[in-house]
Structures are given as C-alpha cells and as structure tokens.
C-alpha cells in the first residue's frame, strides 16, 4: 500500500495549555511504537509525513520521530508545527536528520507557533 500523506501523532503531551488547541487538553500519552512499526510494515511508499501532537518537540515526541526515521528512512517530505519552547538542540538535530533523508526537501516545512498569551504547562 502506498500512502500520500501519513500523519503521526507523536504524543498527546504538551508544554502549553492553549484554549484554542484543536487537540484538546494535553494527556500523558505517547505513540505506541510497536503499533507504529506494525503499521509501517504494511506501507510500501510514503510521499509526505506530518508529525503532529501534542507537542512533537518534547522528548516523547522526538523519540517517536526518531523511531519513524529508523524504521522508514525513505520519504519525500515532512511537515511539523511546534511551539519550540524547549529542547531546541535535540529538536533541531532531529529535524536536520529528517531533512537530510528526504528525496524532495523543497516542499518540507517547519512552522513555529508563537503564542505569547499562554504559560508553559507542567503536563509534559
């Protein structure tokens, strides 16, 4: 099976409590990596990957992204939105790793949501 756009919710954890969040309140839940591996084993080609959350730049989100990159190193592009409030070095190195694996990096995007109206949460 070929997939045009695979969306991976890396974690339900978040370091903010935004009233407008489409995902609802943060939860202490991470992607089940065994389940993700089983799903990836069913896929032939992936064109685009969207890393979603919660907040994918948190350690739990980065763990999921790196696991995906280990399992599936051949895809065209990716998209991610982050608040980039913490773990910037690890986030940047993971994004660089993903970018360097791409076959079509021209349409890859990393959006940083700058939301100065909310405090950092302790629900990571």
ABEGO torsion letter per residue (X at the ends): XBBABBBBBABABBABBBAABAAEBBBBBBBBAAAAAAAAAABABBABBBBBOEBAABAAAAAAAAAAAAABABBABBBBBBAGABGAAAAAAAAAAAAAABABAAABBBBBBBBAABBBBAAX
